[in-house]
Structures are given as C-alpha cells and as structure tokens.
C-alpha cells in the first residue's frame, strides 16, 4: 500500500513504525519515506493492484521501517501485497516521487502523509501471485498504456516517469 497508511480497517499496518508514530501525533501530516515497485512481465505489462480500502488501482508500495532502507521496503511490500518475491539486485531505481501536490495523501480515517517514494522496476521475481487480502482486492498485469481504472494519481505520475526513464535513460525526480 502506498506509504503504509493508517486505515481504520485492521491491516498489516498495526504494529508498524507508522502505526507507532500515529499513536503519538494522531492524523497530523507525517513525512514518510517509502518505495514503489513496477513489476513488468515478459509481455511488457505492469502489475497493478486494487486497494481494499478505496478501490483505486496502484503499484505495490509501502513505507520504510526502522532499520531498513528503500530496497528493503520494496522487497517487503511486494511480498506482503502480492505474494511475489524479488531479489534486491533485481530492483532498478528509476525515479523518486515526492511532489507534495501529487504525493500528499489523506486516508479514509483522516490520516495525512507526504510520501517520499523511491520508484523501482523489476523484471524478475519468484512465487505465485496471491494478493494480500487485508490490503489488496485483486492484482493483475495490464499494458502500461492501458492501466486499470480508477488509477491512483501518484501511480499515473510514476508510470509517466518510468516512460521518460525508458526513453531518456535518465533517473527521474518529481
């Protein structure tokens, strides 16, 4: 999930670093580092997942935990949300999204996060696609130029960043 939000549903969020902060600061805006993963299959399609809380489609993503880094977050969140495992060395960072106009999120329970995400792409993984029922309704591969709708606005930006990275070969920042 994007930035490992504080939803009112019982989710894997309970007990996390963000959960412990929320107990101290309530719904106040938190600055949250995290990762997003664009998994691309042999046909060039990306993996999208539908959020259980809002129904929007997004990339597997989530926040960093204490003692971890961006890659740890990418590996962990992909596994938790999709059942798929990726090796650290199979992740390539292609951009970062921290634009507060795009990546400040308000969740159904009123919690607000300004997310700072390192965006990775991977073409190799192991395991069977098995969406985490507490966070994800369904997951599927779709062409990058025809993602499922409604699409989470930050995901739209990440897809355009990936296209520019692919064409220009340059790390993208927004």
PLY file of the C-alpha trace (Angstrom):
ply
format ascii 1.0
element vertex 174
property float x
property float y
property float z
element edge 173
property int vertex1
property int vertex2
end_header
0.00 0.00 0.00
1.19 3.46 -0.63
3.03 4.81 2.41
1.62 2.07 4.70
-1.37 4.13 5.70
-3.30 4.28 8.92
-6.60 2.94 7.70
-9.41 2.23 10.13
-9.52 -1.37 8.86
-7.43 -3.95 10.70
-4.44 -4.29 8.39
-0.78 -5.28 8.50
-0.23 -1.60 9.34
-0.95 -2.36 13.03
2.33 -2.56 14.92
4.36 -0.87 12.15
6.63 2.12 12.59
3.99 4.45 11.08
1.35 2.98 13.41
3.56 3.77 16.42
4.02 7.37 15.21
0.27 7.78 14.61
-0.36 6.84 18.24
1.76 9.87 19.19
0.73 12.50 16.61
-2.76 11.50 15.53
-3.70 12.43 11.96
-1.10 15.22 11.63
0.86 15.14 8.36
3.78 12.73 8.52
6.75 12.82 6.14
7.09 9.19 5.10
9.89 7.54 3.11
8.86 4.51 1.10
9.15 2.55 -2.13
7.02 1.64 -5.13
7.63 -1.34 -7.40
6.74 -1.54 -11.09
6.89 -5.26 -11.87
7.00 -5.90 -15.63
6.24 -9.30 -17.14
7.69 -10.89 -20.32
4.96 -9.23 -22.41
5.82 -5.74 -21.12
2.75 -5.45 -18.91
2.88 -3.95 -15.41
1.46 -5.40 -12.22
-1.34 -3.33 -10.73
-3.27 -3.96 -7.54
-6.65 -2.70 -6.38
-6.64 -1.26 -2.87
-9.02 -2.88 -0.40
-9.88 0.41 1.33
-10.59 2.79 -1.57
-10.84 0.54 -4.64
-8.29 2.54 -6.66
-5.56 0.78 -8.62
-1.90 1.34 -7.84
1.55 -0.22 -7.87
2.73 -2.30 -4.91
4.19 0.18 -2.45
4.72 0.98 1.19
6.74 2.75 3.82
10.18 2.07 5.20
10.51 0.54 8.64
13.07 1.34 11.31
16.44 -0.19 10.48
15.51 -0.71 6.81
16.17 1.09 3.57
14.21 1.80 0.38
15.11 -1.56 -1.15
14.01 -3.41 1.99
10.67 -1.62 1.78
10.27 -2.55 -1.90
11.07 -6.23 -1.30
8.86 -6.46 1.82
5.85 -4.61 0.44
5.85 -6.53 -2.84
5.83 -9.82 -0.91
3.16 -8.69 1.57
0.83 -7.26 -1.05
1.27 -9.72 -3.93
2.92 -12.88 -2.60
5.76 -12.35 -5.11
9.41 -12.26 -4.09
12.05 -10.13 -5.74
15.77 -10.06 -5.00
17.38 -6.74 -4.10
19.74 -6.99 -7.08
16.78 -7.36 -9.46
15.40 -3.93 -8.49
16.47 -0.90 -10.53
15.68 2.56 -9.18
14.32 4.76 -11.98
12.89 7.73 -10.13
11.67 9.39 -6.99
8.28 10.92 -6.31
7.98 13.47 -3.51
5.99 16.29 -5.11
3.62 17.38 -2.31
0.96 18.32 -4.89
0.83 14.69 -6.03
2.09 12.62 -3.13
0.36 14.10 -0.09
-2.33 11.58 0.72
-5.36 11.74 3.01
-6.72 8.36 4.05
-10.33 7.44 4.86
-9.66 7.80 8.60
-8.23 11.33 8.19
-4.52 10.47 8.47
-2.31 12.57 6.17
1.08 11.58 4.77
3.50 13.39 2.49
5.24 10.44 0.83
8.80 10.36 -0.47
8.98 7.25 -2.67
11.93 5.69 -4.44
10.48 4.01 -7.52
11.89 0.67 -8.69
11.34 -1.50 -11.73
11.89 -5.28 -11.78
11.51 -7.89 -14.49
12.41 -10.98 -12.44
10.59 -12.43 -9.45
9.57 -15.71 -7.89
6.36 -17.07 -6.42
2.71 -17.14 -7.32
0.57 -14.01 -7.49
-1.50 -14.10 -4.30
-2.85 -10.67 -3.25
-2.74 -9.91 0.47
-6.46 -9.96 1.34
-6.17 -7.38 4.12
-4.78 -4.72 1.75
-5.49 -5.80 -1.83
-8.77 -6.80 -3.51
-7.13 -8.11 -6.67
-3.94 -7.85 -8.70
-3.36 -8.22 -12.42
-0.93 -7.45 -15.21
-2.04 -4.80 -17.70
-0.35 -2.85 -20.51
1.38 0.21 -19.10
-0.51 2.45 -21.53
-3.88 0.94 -20.53
-3.83 0.56 -16.72
-6.99 -0.37 -14.83
-9.20 2.47 -13.64
-9.67 4.33 -11.42
-5.91 4.79 -11.14
-4.32 6.27 -8.02
-2.97 9.72 -9.08
0.61 9.08 -7.83
0.65 5.86 -9.88
-0.23 7.84 -13.01
2.80 10.08 -12.34
5.11 7.11 -11.66
4.08 5.49 -14.95
4.91 8.68 -16.87
8.24 8.93 -15.01
9.04 5.33 -15.98
8.25 6.06 -19.64
10.62 9.06 -19.59
13.28 6.93 -17.86
12.87 4.23 -20.50
13.18 6.72 -23.37
15.82 9.07 -21.92
17.77 6.59 -19.77
17.90 9.21 -17.02
16.79 8.96 -13.39
13.53 10.86 -12.91
12.65 13.11 -9.97
9.38 14.80 -9.20
0 1
1 2
2 3
3 4
4 5
5 6
6 7
7 8
8 9
9 10
10 11
11 12
12 13
13 14
14 15
15 16
16 17
17 18
18 19
19 20
20 21
21 22
22 23
23 24
24 25
25 26
26 27
27 28
28 29
29 30
30 31
31 32
32 33
33 34
34 35
35 36
36 37
37 38
38 39
39 40
40 41
41 42
42 43
43 44
44 45
45 46
46 47
47 48
48 49
49 50
50 51
51 52
52 53
53 54
54 55
55 56
56 57
57 58
58 59
59 60
60 61
61 62
62 63
63 64
64 65
65 66
66 67
67 68
68 69
69 70
70 71
71 72
72 73
73 74
74 75
75 76
76 77
77 78
78 79
79 80
80 81
81 82
82 83
83 84
84 85
85 86
86 87
87 88
88 89
89 90
90 91
91 92
92 93
93 94
94 95
95 96
96 97
97 98
98 99
99 100
100 101
101 102
102 103
103 104
104 105
105 106
106 107
107 108
108 109
109 110
110 111
111 112
112 113
113 114
114 115
115 116
116 117
117 118
118 119
119 120
120 121
121 122
122 123
123 124
124 125
125 126
126 127
127 128
128 129
129 130
130 131
131 132
132 133
133 134
134 135
135 136
136 137
137 138
138 139
139 140
140 141
141 142
142 143
143 144
144 145
145 146
146 147
147 148
148 149
149 150
150 151
151 152
152 153
153 154
154 155
155 156
156 157
157 158
158 159
159 160
160 161
161 162
162 163
163 164
164 165
165 166
166 167
167 168
168 169
169 170
170 171
171 172
172 173
